[in-house]
Amino acid sequence: MRTLMGVCLWAVVGSSCAGFTAVERGDWRRVYLTADGAHGPDSPQEIITADQELKEREESVNRAWNPPPGFKAPSLADSGPVSLKVGEVATFVVEEPSEVQVLVQGAAVRAFWNPTQKKDGWKDGADVTRRESTLFLVGRKEGAAAVRVVTGDEPWTVPVTVTP
């Protein structure tokens, strides 16, 4: 009986995520596309591995992206539909109160998901520990895509539109 229930549950979860591909976690960094030193808010950026960034720094290549003063990545859960241009990079926070899976549908966007981090803070005078991760979305080509987050609760989906 338990096996049958497990198979049914797997079938329901699998069908609700049809067409979605799991995003694997990695140690990703947001950097400028070039190291020419003339970077502005609209300068092209890309996502690379932490190992690649370290290697570049050892070779005196610094393409690190430093967020503008006061920048705080928005929560993906609160973002609503996302609009990107081809080549544009967006950063989001994924809150992880329980086990989380991030999935992407469509080739218009590419996702890079960092490991979970614990964040200590205060809420209403009490010490609170939150678990969150960073998700980078990069517009690959014009079209529509979707990012789905699956937690212990109901999965929720964020539509993504990529324009030229």
C-alpha positions in Angstrom: 0.0 0.0 0.0 2.8 2.4 0.9 4.5 1.7 -2.4 1.4 2.5 -4.3 0.9 5.7 -2.4 4.6 6.6 -3.1 4.2 5.9 -6.8 1.0 8.0 -6.9 2.6 10.9 -5.1 5.6 10.7 -7.4 3.3 10.7 -10.5 1.4 13.8 -9.2 4.6 15.8 -8.4 6.2 14.7 -11.6 3.3 15.7 -13.7 2.9 19.1 -12.0 6.5 19.9 -13.0 6.2 18.7 -16.6 8.6 20.4 -18.9 10.7 21.8 -16.1 14.4 21.0 -15.5 16.0 21.0 -12.1 18.6 23.7 -11.4 21.7 22.3 -9.8 23.4 24.2 -7.1 26.9 25.6 -7.6 29.2 28.2 -6.3 28.5 31.1 -8.7 29.7 34.7 -9.0 28.2 37.6 -10.9 31.0 39.4 -12.8 31.4 42.0 -15.6 31.8 40.5 -19.0 35.1 42.3 -19.5 37.9 43.6 -17.2 38.4 46.9 -19.0 37.6 48.9 -15.8 34.9 51.1 -17.5 31.9 49.5 -15.8 28.6 51.2 -15.4 25.2 50.0 -14.3 24.3 48.8 -17.8 27.7 47.1 -18.5 27.3 43.5 -19.7 27.7 40.9 -17.0 27.9 37.1 -16.8 27.9 34.3 -14.2 31.1 32.3 -13.6 32.2 29.7 -11.0 33.9 30.8 -7.8 36.9 28.8 -8.9 37.1 30.6 -12.2 36.8 34.0 -10.4 39.6 33.0 -8.0 41.9 31.9 -10.9 41.2 35.3 -12.7 42.1 37.2 -9.5 45.3 35.3 -9.2 46.1 36.4 -12.7 45.3 40.0 -11.7 42.0 40.0 -13.7 39.3 41.6 -11.6 35.8 41.5 -13.2 34.0 41.4 -9.8 30.5 42.9 -9.8 30.0 45.1 -6.8 26.4 46.0 -6.2 25.5 49.7 -5.9 25.2 51.1 -2.4 22.0 50.0 -0.7 21.4 47.2 -3.2 19.4 44.3 -1.8 18.4 41.4 -4.0 14.7 41.0 -4.1 12.9 37.9 -2.9 11.9 35.7 -5.8 8.7 34.9 -4.0 7.8 38.6 -4.0 9.1 39.5 -7.4 6.1 38.9 -9.6 6.7 38.4 -13.3 10.4 38.9 -14.3 11.4 40.8 -17.5 15.0 40.6 -18.8 16.8 41.6 -21.9 19.0 39.1 -23.7 22.3 39.0 -21.8 20.9 40.7 -18.7 21.6 39.3 -15.3 19.2 39.5 -12.4 19.8 38.4 -8.8 17.1 37.0 -6.5 16.9 35.6 -3.0 15.2 32.2 -2.5 14.0 31.8 1.0 14.4 28.2 2.2 12.2 27.5 5.3 12.3 23.8 4.4 13.8 21.7 1.6 13.6 23.6 -1.7 13.9 22.7 -5.4 14.3 25.2 -8.2 13.2 24.3 -11.7 13.3 26.1 -15.0 11.1 25.7 -18.1 12.1 27.1 -21.5 15.3 28.0 -23.1 14.9 31.8 -22.9 16.5 32.0 -19.5 19.4 30.3 -17.7 19.5 29.9 -13.9 22.4 29.6 -11.6 21.7 28.7 -8.0 24.0 29.1 -5.0 24.1 26.9 -1.8 22.0 27.7 1.2 23.3 30.2 3.7 22.1 30.8 7.2 21.4 34.4 8.1 21.1 35.5 11.7 18.9 38.5 12.5 16.3 39.9 14.8 12.5 40.0 14.5 10.3 41.5 17.1 13.2 41.4 19.6 13.9 37.7 19.1 17.0 36.1 17.6 15.9 34.6 14.2 17.9 32.4 11.8 16.8 32.3 8.2 17.9 30.0 5.5 18.2 31.5 2.0 20.1 31.2 -1.3 20.9 33.3 -4.2 19.5 32.7 -7.7 20.9 34.4 -10.8 18.8 34.5 -13.9 20.4 35.3 -17.3 18.4 36.2 -20.4 19.6 33.8 -23.1 17.3 34.5 -26.0 14.0 36.2 -26.8 11.0 34.3 -25.5 9.1 33.1 -22.5 10.3 30.9 -19.6 9.3 30.1 -16.1 11.0 29.5 -12.8 9.2 27.1 -10.4 10.1 26.8 -6.7 9.0 23.6 -5.0 8.9 23.6 -1.2 7.1 21.5 1.4 4.0 23.6 0.6 2.5 24.2 -2.9 5.0 24.9 -5.7 4.8 28.4 -7.1 5.9 29.7 -10.5 7.4 33.0 -11.7 6.9 33.8 -15.4 10.0 35.2 -17.1 10.0 37.2 -20.4 13.2 37.8 -22.3 13.2 40.6 -24.9 16.0 41.6 -27.4 
